[in-house]
Every structure is written in C-alpha cells, then in structure tokens.
Amino acid sequence: MLEPTNLSIDDMKRTLKSFEKQLKGIEEITYNSGCKIGVHNNETYVTWYWFQSVQRYYYSENREKLLVLLRHIFADNLIFYQIVSERMLVETNKEEIFELDKLYEKYNLLIAKWYEGLGHLSKQYNKEDEIYKFLEMTRESLYLMLN
C-alpha cells in the first residue's frame, strides 16, 4: 500500500482529476432526471434520454458493466481518500498544507456531488436488490467521508 508521503501533491491532483472524469456521469445525473448512466472508456456519462437504447447497444452496455466499473472506482476512491486524509495529518510544509487544503476542499465538493448523484441513481434501481444495496452502501461511505 502507498504511504501518504509517497504521493506528491501533483500526483494527488491528477488522481482527483481522474476520479472527476470517471464519475462525471454520476455528478451530472442529478440534473438529468429522466436519463440513465452509461459507461464508455471506463468513464460514466449521462445517456441521451431519447437515444438510451441506441447508445447502450452501440457501446455494448448493461447494468453489470456499470456496477463493475462503479465498484472498482469507488474502492480506489476510498483508498485515495485515506491517503489524502493521512497526508493532511502528517504534512508540515506550509505551502503543501495550503495545497492540500485546496485539494481537500475540491474533493469534498466532488464527494457531495457523487453522493447526490448516487442517490438519484439508487432511486432508478430501487427494485434491483444487488445494485440498490451497492449504491446505498457507497452513498453511506461517501456520507462518512463528508462528516
């Protein structure tokens, strides 16, 4: 496992940017109520309402593909959160502390958006036990990160 001090601030910024890109669809689903989440190139996106079935067919998408990707991303996200949190506790350089604070603030804003987006998604999948339970457990993890 990586030690918190092994990652530079720039590495952390790139990692956070990668999570933001991968979870863009989760963030945006809140604003597109009739739409679904799609997966393409290991990133989530909001499908076009009128062309959902066409997009899903074209990208060979299904619920299982979405669930596998989300499990992978949020498992990595939890590890990253622990690394960032630990780094904030041990950092002594004032400039790095300032950069970490900015990163942490942005990270918390993204976590709040993902929390909200997963809530919207769990409403869509409330009759799919496995998916619903995963989404709610992930939301609970995000909630704990925020508090």
CNS distance restraints for C-alpha pairs under 8 A (distance, minus, plus):
assign (resid   2 and name CA) (resid   6 and name CA) 6.60 0.50 0.50
assign (resid   2 and name CA) (resid   7 and name CA) 7.90 0.50 0.50
assign (resid   2 and name CA) (resid  83 and name CA) 7.75 0.50 0.50
assign (resid   3 and name CA) (resid   7 and name CA) 7.61 0.50 0.50
assign (resid   3 and name CA) (resid  83 and name CA) 7.15 0.50 0.50
assign (resid   4 and name CA) (resid  83 and name CA) 4.93 0.50 0.50
assign (resid   4 and name CA) (resid  84 and name CA) 6.75 0.50 0.50
assign (resid   4 and name CA) (resid  86 and name CA) 6.00 0.50 0.50
assign (resid   4 and name CA) (resid  87 and name CA) 4.90 0.50 0.50
assign (resid   5 and name CA) (resid  87 and name CA) 6.23 0.50 0.50
assign (resid   7 and name CA) (resid  11 and name CA) 5.81 0.50 0.50
assign (resid   7 and name CA) (resid  12 and name CA) 6.56 0.50 0.50
assign (resid   8 and name CA) (resid  12 and name CA) 6.35 0.50 0.50
assign (resid   9 and name CA) (resid  13 and name CA) 6.16 0.50 0.50
assign (resid   9 and name CA) (resid  96 and name CA) 7.32 0.50 0.50
assign (resid   9 and name CA) (resid  99 and name CA) 7.24 0.50 0.50
assign (resid   9 and name CA) (resid 100 and name CA) 7.05 0.50 0.50
assign (resid  10 and name CA) (resid  14 and name CA) 6.18 0.50 0.50
assign (resid  11 and name CA) (resid  15 and name CA) 6.13 0.50 0.50
assign (resid  12 and name CA) (resid  16 and name CA) 6.11 0.50 0.50
assign (resid  12 and name CA) (resid  84 and name CA) 7.69 0.50 0.50
assign (resid  13 and name CA) (resid  17 and name CA) 6.11 0.50 0.50
assign (resid  13 and name CA) (resid 103 and name CA) 6.91 0.50 0.50
assign (resid  14 and name CA) (resid  18 and name CA) 6.17 0.50 0.50
assign (resid  15 and name CA) (resid  19 and name CA) 6.39 0.50 0.50
assign (resid  16 and name CA) (resid  20 and name CA) 6.14 0.50 0.50
assign (resid  16 and name CA) (resid 107 and name CA) 7.14 0.50 0.50
assign (resid  17 and name CA) (resid  21 and name CA) 6.16 0.50 0.50
assign (resid  18 and name CA) (resid  22 and name CA) 6.11 0.50 0.50
assign (resid  19 and name CA) (resid  23 and name CA) 5.98 0.50 0.50
assign (resid  19 and name CA) (resid  73 and name CA) 7.46 0.50 0.50
assign (resid  19 and name CA) (resid  77 and name CA) 7.42 0.50 0.50
assign (resid  20 and name CA) (resid  24 and name CA) 5.85 0.50 0.50
assign (resid  20 and name CA) (resid 110 and name CA) 7.25 0.50 0.50
assign (resid  21 and name CA) (resid  43 and name CA) 6.76 0.50 0.50
assign (resid  22 and name CA) (resid  42 and name CA) 6.62 0.50 0.50
assign (resid  22 and name CA) (resid  43 and name CA) 4.10 0.50 0.50
assign (resid  22 and name CA) (resid  44 and name CA) 5.70 0.50 0.50
assign (resid  22 and name CA) (resid  73 and name CA) 7.85 0.50 0.50
assign (resid  23 and name CA) (resid  27 and name CA) 6.43 0.50 0.50
assign (resid  23 and name CA) (resid  43 and name CA) 6.41 0.50 0.50
assign (resid  23 and name CA) (resid  44 and name CA) 5.49 0.50 0.50
assign (resid  23 and name CA) (resid  45 and name CA) 7.68 0.50 0.50
assign (resid  23 and name CA) (resid 114 and name CA) 7.50 0.50 0.50
assign (resid  24 and name CA) (resid  28 and name CA) 6.14 0.50 0.50
assign (resid  24 and name CA) (resid  43 and name CA) 7.52 0.50 0.50
assign (resid  24 and name CA) (resid  44 and name CA) 6.05 0.50 0.50
assign (resid  24 and name CA) (resid  45 and name CA) 6.17 0.50 0.50
assign (resid  25 and name CA) (resid  29 and name CA) 5.88 0.50 0.50
assign (resid  25 and name CA) (resid  37 and name CA) 6.15 0.50 0.50
assign (resid  25 and name CA) (resid  38 and name CA) 7.53 0.50 0.50
assign (resid  25 and name CA) (resid  43 and name CA) 7.77 0.50 0.50
assign (resid  25 and name CA) (resid  44 and name CA) 4.61 0.50 0.50
assign (resid  25 and name CA) (resid  45 and name CA) 3.75 0.50 0.50
assign (resid  25 and name CA) (resid  46 and name CA) 5.02 0.50 0.50
assign (resid  26 and name CA) (resid  30 and name CA) 7.55 0.50 0.50
assign (resid  26 and name CA) (resid  37 and name CA) 7.14 0.50 0.50
assign (resid  26 and name CA) (resid  44 and name CA) 6.74 0.50 0.50
assign (resid  26 and name CA) (resid  45 and name CA) 7.27 0.50 0.50
assign (resid  26 and name CA) (resid  46 and name CA) 7.80 0.50 0.50
assign (resid  26 and name CA) (resid 113 and name CA) 7.86 0.50 0.50
assign (resid  26 and name CA) (resid 114 and name CA) 5.82 0.50 0.50
assign (resid  26 and name CA) (resid 117 and name CA) 4.98 0.50 0.50
assign (resid  26 and name CA) (resid 118 and name CA) 6.45 0.50 0.50
assign (resid  26 and name CA) (resid 121 and name CA) 7.94 0.50 0.50
assign (resid  27 and name CA) (resid 110 and name CA) 7.84 0.50 0.50
assign (resid  27 and name CA) (resid 113 and name CA) 5.36 0.50 0.50
assign (resid  27 and name CA) (resid 114 and name CA) 5.33 0.50 0.50
assign (resid  27 and name CA) (resid 116 and name CA) 7.60 0.50 0.50
assign (resid  27 and name CA) (resid 117 and name CA) 5.33 0.50 0.50
assign (resid  28 and name CA) (resid  32 and name CA) 6.76 0.50 0.50
assign (resid  28 and name CA) (resid  45 and name CA) 7.77 0.50 0.50
assign (resid  28 and name CA) (resid  46 and name CA) 6.77 0.50 0.50
assign (resid  28 and name CA) (resid 117 and name CA) 7.09 0.50 0.50
assign (resid  29 and name CA) (resid  33 and name CA) 6.49 0.50 0.50
assign (resid  29 and name CA) (resid  35 and name CA) 6.97 0.50 0.50
assign (resid  29 and name CA) (resid  36 and name CA) 7.20 0.50 0.50
assign (resid  29 and name CA) (resid  37 and name CA) 7.08 0.50 0.50
assign (resid  29 and name CA) (resid  46 and name CA) 6.10 0.50 0.50
assign (resid  29 and name CA) (resid 117 and name CA) 5.77 0.50 0.50
assign (resid  29 and name CA) (resid 120 and name CA) 7.15 0.50 0.50
assign (resid  29 and name CA) (resid 121 and name CA) 7.56 0.50 0.50
assign (resid  30 and name CA) (resid 116 and name CA) 6.83 0.50 0.50
assign (resid  30 and name CA) (resid 117 and name CA) 5.15 0.50 0.50
assign (resid  30 and name CA) (resid 120 and name CA) 6.18 0.50 0.50
assign (resid  32 and name CA) (resid  46 and name CA) 7.67 0.50 0.50
assign (resid  33 and name CA) (resid 120 and name CA) 7.91 0.50 0.50
assign (resid  34 and name CA) (resid  49 and name CA) 6.39 0.50 0.50
assign (resid  35 and name CA) (resid  46 and name CA) 6.41 0.50 0.50
assign (resid  35 and name CA) (resid  47 and name CA) 5.93 0.50 0.50
assign (resid  35 and name CA) (resid  48 and name CA) 6.50 0.50 0.50
assign (resid  35 and name CA) (resid  49 and name CA) 5.05 0.50 0.50
assign (resid  35 and name CA) (resid  52 and name CA) 7.75 0.50 0.50
assign (resid  36 and name CA) (resid  46 and name CA) 5.81 0.50 0.50
assign (resid  36 and name CA) (resid  47 and name CA) 5.54 0.50 0.50
assign (resid  36 and name CA) (resid  48 and name CA) 7.97 0.50 0.50
assign (resid  36 and name CA) (resid  49 and name CA) 7.56 0.50 0.50
assign (resid  36 and name CA) (resid  52 and name CA) 7.42 0.50 0.50
assign (resid  36 and name CA) (resid 121 and name CA) 7.91 0.50 0.50
assign (resid  37 and name CA) (resid  44 and name CA) 6.36 0.50 0.50
assign (resid  37 and name CA) (resid  45 and name CA) 5.62 0.50 0.50
assign (resid  37 and name CA) (resid  46 and name CA) 4.74 0.50 0.50
assign (resid  37 and name CA) (resid  47 and name CA) 5.88 0.50 0.50
assign (resid  37 and name CA) (resid  66 and name CA) 7.93 0.50 0.50
assign (resid  38 and name CA) (resid  44 and name CA) 5.50 0.50 0.50
assign (resid  38 and name CA) (resid  45 and name CA) 5.14 0.50 0.50
assign (resid  38 and name CA) (resid  46 and name CA) 5.91 0.50 0.50
assign (resid  38 and name CA) (resid  47 and name CA) 5.80 0.50 0.50
assign (resid  38 and name CA) (resid  56 and name CA) 7.06 0.50 0.50
assign (resid  38 and name CA) (resid  61 and name CA) 6.99 0.50 0.50
assign (resid  38 and name CA) (resid  66 and name CA) 7.10 0.50 0.50
assign (resid  39 and name CA) (resid  43 and name CA) 5.52 0.50 0.50
assign (resid  39 and name CA) (resid  44 and name CA) 4.61 0.50 0.50
assign (resid  39 and name CA) (resid  45 and name CA) 6.25 0.50 0.50
assign (resid  39 and name CA) (resid  59 and name CA) 7.76 0.50 0.50
assign (resid  39 and name CA) (resid  61 and name CA) 6.69 0.50 0.50
assign (resid  39 and name CA) (resid  65 and name CA) 7.42 0.50 0.50
assign (resid  39 and name CA) (resid  66 and name CA) 6.16 0.50 0.50
assign (resid  40 and name CA) (resid  44 and name CA) 6.52 0.50 0.50
assign (resid  40 and name CA) (resid  45 and name CA) 7.57 0.50 0.50
assign (resid  40 and name CA) (resid  59 and name CA) 6.65 0.50 0.50
assign (resid  42 and name CA) (resid  69 and name CA) 6.83 0.50 0.50
assign (resid  47 and name CA) (resid  51 and name CA) 7.28 0.50 0.50
assign (resid  47 and name CA) (resid  52 and name CA) 5.55 0.50 0.50
assign (resid  47 and name CA) (resid  55 and name CA) 7.03 0.50 0.50
assign (resid  48 and name CA) (resid  52 and name CA) 5.63 0.50 0.50
assign (resid  48 and name CA) (resid  55 and name CA) 7.94 0.50 0.50
assign (resid  51 and name CA) (resid  55 and name CA) 6.11 0.50 0.50
assign (resid  52 and name CA) (resid  56 and name CA) 6.08 0.50 0.50
assign (resid  53 and name CA) (resid  57 and name CA) 6.05 0.50 0.50
assign (resid  54 and name CA) (resid  58 and name CA) 6.03 0.50 0.50
assign (resid  55 and name CA) (resid  59 and name CA) 6.08 0.50 0.50
assign (resid  56 and name CA) (resid  60 and name CA) 5.71 0.50 0.50
assign (resid  56 and name CA) (resid  61 and name CA) 4.73 0.50 0.50
assign (resid  56 and name CA) (resid  62 and name CA) 6.96 0.50 0.50
assign (resid  57 and name CA) (resid  61 and name CA) 6.35 0.50 0.50
assign (resid  61 and name CA) (resid  65 and name CA) 6.36 0.50 0.50
assign (resid  61 and name CA) (resid  66 and name CA) 7.65 0.50 0.50
assign (resid  62 and name CA) (resid  66 and name CA) 6.59 0.50 0.50
assign (resid  63 and name CA) (resid  67 and name CA) 6.12 0.50 0.50
assign (resid  64 and name CA) (resid  68 and name CA) 6.10 0.50 0.50
assign (resid  65 and name CA) (resid  69 and name CA) 6.28 0.50 0.50
assign (resid  66 and name CA) (resid  70 and name CA) 6.13 0.50 0.50
assign (resid  67 and name CA) (resid  71 and name CA) 6.07 0.50 0.50
assign (resid  67 and name CA) (resid 131 and name CA) 6.99 0.50 0.50
assign (resid  68 and name CA) (resid  72 and name CA) 6.30 0.50 0.50
assign (resid  69 and name CA) (resid  73 and name CA) 6.13 0.50 0.50
assign (resid  70 and name CA) (resid  74 and name CA) 5.94 0.50 0.50
assign (resid  71 and name CA) (resid  75 and name CA) 6.00 0.50 0.50
assign (resid  72 and name CA) (resid  76 and name CA) 6.30 0.50 0.50
assign (resid  73 and name CA) (resid  77 and name CA) 5.98 0.50 0.50
assign (resid  74 and name CA) (resid  78 and name CA) 6.08 0.50 0.50
assign (resid  74 and name CA) (resid 138 and name CA) 7.40 0.50 0.50
assign (resid  75 and name CA) (resid  79 and name CA) 6.63 0.50 0.50
assign (resid  76 and name CA) (resid  80 and name CA) 6.17 0.50 0.50
assign (resid  77 and name CA) (resid  81 and name CA) 6.06 0.50 0.50
assign (resid  78 and name CA) (resid  82 and name CA) 6.36 0.50 0.50
assign (resid  79 and name CA) (resid  83 and name CA) 6.31 0.50 0.50
assign (resid  80 and name CA) (resid  84 and name CA) 6.18 0.50 0.50
assign (resid  81 and name CA) (resid  85 and name CA) 6.05 0.50 0.50
assign (resid  81 and name CA) (resid 145 and name CA) 7.92 0.50 0.50
assign (resid  82 and name CA) (resid  86 and name CA) 6.02 0.50 0.50
assign (resid  83 and name CA) (resid  87 and name CA) 6.04 0.50 0.50
assign (resid  84 and name CA) (resid  88 and name CA) 6.24 0.50 0.50
assign (resid  84 and name CA) (resid 100 and name CA) 7.93 0.50 0.50
assign (resid  84 and name CA) (resid 104 and name CA) 7.60 0.50 0.50
assign (resid  85 and name CA) (resid  89 and name CA) 6.60 0.50 0.50
assign (resid  86 and name CA) (resid  90 and name CA) 6.51 0.50 0.50
assign (resid  87 and name CA) (resid  91 and name CA) 5.81 0.50 0.50
assign (resid  88 and name CA) (resid  97 and name CA) 6.93 0.50 0.50
assign (resid  88 and name CA) (resid 100 and name CA) 6.63 0.50 0.50
assign (resid  88 and name CA) (resid 101 and name CA) 7.92 0.50 0.50
assign (resid  91 and name CA) (resid  96 and name CA) 7.16 0.50 0.50
assign (resid  91 and name CA) (resid  97 and name CA) 6.32 0.50 0.50
assign (resid  92 and name CA) (resid  96 and name CA) 7.70 0.50 0.50
assign (resid  92 and name CA) (resid  97 and name CA) 6.95 0.50 0.50
assign (resid  93 and name CA) (resid  97 and name CA) 6.08 0.50 0.50
assign (resid  94 and name CA) (resid  98 and name CA) 6.20 0.50 0.50
assign (resid  95 and name CA) (resid  99 and name CA) 6.31 0.50 0.50
assign (resid  96 and name CA) (resid 100 and name CA) 5.95 0.50 0.50
assign (resid  97 and name CA) (resid 101 and name CA) 6.08 0.50 0.50
assign (resid  98 and name CA) (resid 102 and name CA) 6.44 0.50 0.50
assign (resid  99 and name CA) (resid 103 and name CA) 6.18 0.50 0.50
assign (resid 100 and name CA) (resid 104 and name CA) 5.90 0.50 0.50
assign (resid 101 and name CA) (resid 105 and name CA) 6.07 0.50 0.50
assign (resid 102 and name CA) (resid 106 and name CA) 6.29 0.50 0.50
assign (resid 103 and name CA) (resid 107 and name CA) 6.01 0.50 0.50
assign (resid 104 and name CA) (resid 108 and name CA) 6.09 0.50 0.50
assign (resid 105 and name CA) (resid 109 and name CA) 6.41 0.50 0.50
assign (resid 106 and name CA) (resid 110 and name CA) 6.35 0.50 0.50
assign (resid 107 and name CA) (resid 111 and name CA) 6.12 0.50 0.50
assign (resid 108 and name CA) (resid 112 and name CA) 6.16 0.50 0.50
assign (resid 108 and name CA) (resid 146 and name CA) 6.48 0.50 0.50
assign (resid 109 and name CA) (resid 113 and name CA) 6.39 0.50 0.50
assign (resid 110 and name CA) (resid 114 and name CA) 6.11 0.50 0.50
assign (resid 111 and name CA) (resid 115 and name CA) 5.99 0.50 0.50
assign (resid 111 and name CA) (resid 142 and name CA) 6.30 0.50 0.50
assign (resid 111 and name CA) (resid 145 and name CA) 7.93 0.50 0.50
assign (resid 111 and name CA) (resid 146 and name CA) 7.35 0.50 0.50
assign (resid 112 and name CA) (resid 116 and name CA) 6.28 0.50 0.50
assign (resid 112 and name CA) (resid 142 and name CA) 7.60 0.50 0.50
assign (resid 112 and name CA) (resid 143 and name CA) 7.92 0.50 0.50
assign (resid 112 and name CA) (resid 146 and name CA) 7.37 0.50 0.50
assign (resid 113 and name CA) (resid 117 and name CA) 6.07 0.50 0.50
assign (resid 114 and name CA) (resid 118 and name CA) 5.95 0.50 0.50
assign (resid 114 and name CA) (resid 142 and name CA) 7.95 0.50 0.50
assign (resid 115 and name CA) (resid 119 and name CA) 6.28 0.50 0.50
assign (resid 115 and name CA) (resid 139 and name CA) 5.40 0.50 0.50
assign (resid 115 and name CA) (resid 142 and name CA) 6.13 0.50 0.50
assign (resid 115 and name CA) (resid 143 and name CA) 7.06 0.50 0.50
assign (resid 116 and name CA) (resid 120 and name CA) 6.45 0.50 0.50
assign (resid 117 and name CA) (resid 121 and name CA) 6.20 0.50 0.50
assign (resid 118 and name CA) (resid 122 and name CA) 5.92 0.50 0.50
assign (resid 118 and name CA) (resid 135 and name CA) 6.22 0.50 0.50
assign (resid 118 and name CA) (resid 136 and name CA) 7.74 0.50 0.50
assign (resid 118 and name CA) (resid 139 and name CA) 6.50 0.50 0.50
assign (resid 119 and name CA) (resid 123 and name CA) 6.46 0.50 0.50
assign (resid 119 and name CA) (resid 135 and name CA) 7.59 0.50 0.50
assign (resid 119 and name CA) (resid 136 and name CA) 7.49 0.50 0.50
assign (resid 119 and name CA) (resid 139 and name CA) 7.16 0.50 0.50
assign (resid 120 and name CA) (resid 124 and name CA) 6.77 0.50 0.50
assign (resid 121 and name CA) (resid 125 and name CA) 6.45 0.50 0.50
assign (resid 121 and name CA) (resid 135 and name CA) 7.67 0.50 0.50
assign (resid 122 and name CA) (resid 126 and name CA) 5.67 0.50 0.50
assign (resid 122 and name CA) (resid 131 and name CA) 7.74 0.50 0.50
assign (resid 122 and name CA) (resid 132 and name CA) 5.44 0.50 0.50
assign (resid 122 and name CA) (resid 135 and name CA) 5.87 0.50 0.50
assign (resid 122 and name CA) (resid 136 and name CA) 6.90 0.50 0.50
assign (resid 125 and name CA) (resid 129 and name CA) 7.90 0.50 0.50
assign (resid 125 and name CA) (resid 131 and name CA) 6.57 0.50 0.50
assign (resid 125 and name CA) (resid 132 and name CA) 5.64 0.50 0.50
assign (resid 126 and name CA) (resid 132 and name CA) 5.43 0.50 0.50
assign (resid 127 and name CA) (resid 132 and name CA) 7.32 0.50 0.50
assign (resid 128 and name CA) (resid 132 and name CA) 5.78 0.50 0.50
assign (resid 129 and name CA) (resid 133 and name CA) 5.95 0.50 0.50
assign (resid 130 and name CA) (resid 134 and name CA) 6.24 0.50 0.50
assign (resid 131 and name CA) (resid 135 and name CA) 6.14 0.50 0.50
assign (resid 132 and name CA) (resid 136 and name CA) 6.14 0.50 0.50
assign (resid 133 and name CA) (resid 137 and name CA) 6.05 0.50 0.50
assign (resid 134 and name CA) (resid 138 and name CA) 6.05 0.50 0.50
assign (resid 135 and name CA) (resid 139 and name CA) 6.09 0.50 0.50
assign (resid 136 and name CA) (resid 140 and name CA) 6.14 0.50 0.50
assign (resid 137 and name CA) (resid 141 and name CA) 6.32 0.50 0.50
assign (resid 138 and name CA) (resid 142 and name CA) 6.27 0.50 0.50
assign (resid 139 and name CA) (resid 143 and name CA) 6.04 0.50 0.50
assign (resid 140 and name CA) (resid 144 and name CA) 6.24 0.50 0.50
assign (resid 141 and name CA) (resid 145 and name CA) 6.35 0.50 0.50
assign (resid 142 and name CA) (resid 146 and name CA) 6.40 0.50 0.50
assign (resid 143 and name CA) (resid 147 and name CA) 6.41 0.50 0.50
